């Protein structure tokens, strides 16, 4: 019985690593679309009102895009809790992850949330997501400082579940558009919530069941 559970855990761990690697590569390709700086490519093409009327928008946008890819990678390397033969590798990756979210990625995400597509319904979701992302990360940092490592691990998983919304949001978008062909703005209203709410519910379930 224990062997079966262990093998199942190993299987899902491997599946998680493979899945993350694939989607991280897709996210990296999206990030590279914004190098060099050009306000007339990809997502920015539909945000020209903000680009023209709010000079600070591009600063927050690029800060969010360029740091989020490193947040994804450092968060993943922290979550799997391996040092790969390097002293304090897990701890250092955690520091990078926490620093980038608290200082850059989450604040810029909150700012961009106020200008999200899809109207008030979408804006509320993205702003809540930004604040929860910042808070859960800060809580993980605080617990690590207090050497409460079990609770620290749980809050890191909560934080990373919200980090993964960058991936799950795009997955849901592809699925919904393929199946239902809705109005583009309606898609934003749906994926704004689907991108992160199921993630955090799943993590809470796993924490409750003591699997994390």
N, C-alpha and C positions, 0 to 999 in steps of 0.2 A: 504493500500500500504506500509506504513512504517512498519507495523507489519510483512508483508510478507518478506520485505527486512531484517528486524531484525532476523526473524526466519531462513532465508537462511544463514545469516552471522553466526548465532549460530551453524547451521548444519555443515557448512564448518569448523568452528573452532573445533567442536568436532571431525569431520573426520580427521582434521590435527593432533590433539592430539593423536588419536588412531593410525593413520598411523605412526606418528613419534615414538610412544612408541614401536610399532612392529619392525620397522627398526632399532631403537636404540638397541633393544635387539639382533638383528642379528649382528650389528656392534660390540657389546660387546663380543659376542661369537668369532668373528674374532680376536679381540684384545687379548682375553684370550689364543688364540693359541700360542702367543709369550711369554707366561709366563709358565715356567721359560725361561730365555734367551737361544735360540737355533738357530744358523744360518742355520739350515738345515730343516726348516719346512715351509710349506705353500708357500707364495709369495717369500720368500727368496731362495727357491729351484731353481728358474729361474733367480736369481740375483747373482749366485756364482762368476761370473767374478768380479763384484764390491766388493763382500764380501772379496774375496781373494786379489785383487789388490789394494783396497782402504780401509785401516783400519778405516777411519773416516766414511765410508758409514753406517756401523751398528749403530754408535752413532747417526747420523742424522735420520736413519730409526726408531730406537726405540724412539727417542725423538718425532718424528712425530706421531707414532702409539700410544704411551702411553698418549700423551697430547690431541690428536684429539678426543678421546672418551669423555674427560672432556670438550672440546670445544663444542662438540655437545650438551651435557647435559646443560651446563651453558648458551649456546646460546639460547636453547629452553626455558629455565626458564626465561631468560631475555626478549625474544620476547613476551611471553604470558602476561608479565607485571602484575604479581600477587605477592603480598608479603606473602601470605599464613599465615597471622597473625604474621609474623616475621618482626621486624623493619628493614627497608632498605634492605630487601631480594633482591628485583629487582636490586637495585643499586649494591649490592655486587656481585651478579651473573654476572652483566655486567662487573664489574671490573675484575673478574676471566676470563671471556670470552676474553676480550680485551687483558689482560696481556698475556695469553697463546698464543694467535695468534701472537701478535706483537713480542714476545720474542722467542718463540719456534716453534709453529706449522707452521706458514707461512714461516719463514726462512728455516726450515728443508725441507718443501715441495718444495720450490724453488730449493734447492740443489738437491733433489731427481729427480726433473723434468729434469735436465740435463742428467740423466741416465735412462729416461723412456723407456719402451719397445715401439716398433713401429716406430723407426727411428725419423728423424728430425721433421716430421709432429706432432707426439705425444709430443716430447720434447718441441716444441714451445708452444703448448697448455698448458701443465702443468706449464711451467715457467710463462706464461702470467697469468694463474689462480692464481699462488702463489703471484705474484706482485699485482694483483687486490684485492686479499683477504687481503693482508697486508694493501694496501692503503685504501680500503673501511672501514676497521676496525679502522685504524688510524683517518680517517675523522670522523667517528662516535664518537670516543673519543674526538677529537678536538672540535666538535660541542657541546658535552655534557659539556665540560669545559667552553664553551662560553654561556652556558644555552640556546642554540638554539635547544630546545627539539623536535620540529617537524622535523627539518632537521636531527637531531641526530637519531630519530626513523627510518627515511627513509634510512639512510646510514647503520643502524644496520640491516635492512631487506636486503639490498644489500649484506652486509657481510655474513649474515646467509644463503642467497641463495647460495653463493659460498661455505659456510661450508657444505651445504646439498649435494654438488657434491660428497662427500664421499659415500652418499647413492644412489643418482640418477645414478652415474657412474655404480654402480654394478647392478642396476635395468636394465639399458640399455644393459649391457653385457649379462644378462640372456635372455632378449627378443631377442637380435640379434642372439645369439648363437642358441637359440631354433628355430627361424624362418629360419635362413639362413645358419647355419653351416659353417661360413667363416674360413679362415686361422686365427690362434690365433693372429698373429701380425697385421693382417688387423683389427681385433676387437679393438685392442688398439688404432689404428689410428682414428677409428670412435668414440669410447666412450670417448677418450681424450677430444673431443670437445662437444659431446652430454651430457657429465656429468655436464657441467656448463653453456654453452651458453643458452639453453632453460630456465634454472633457472633464469638467470639474465634478460632475455627478458621478462619473466612473471612478475618479480618484477617491472621492469620499466613500464610495461603496467599498473599494479595495482597502482603504484605511480602516473602515468599520469592521471588515472581515479579517483584519490583521494580516493581510497579504502584503502590506507595505509598512 
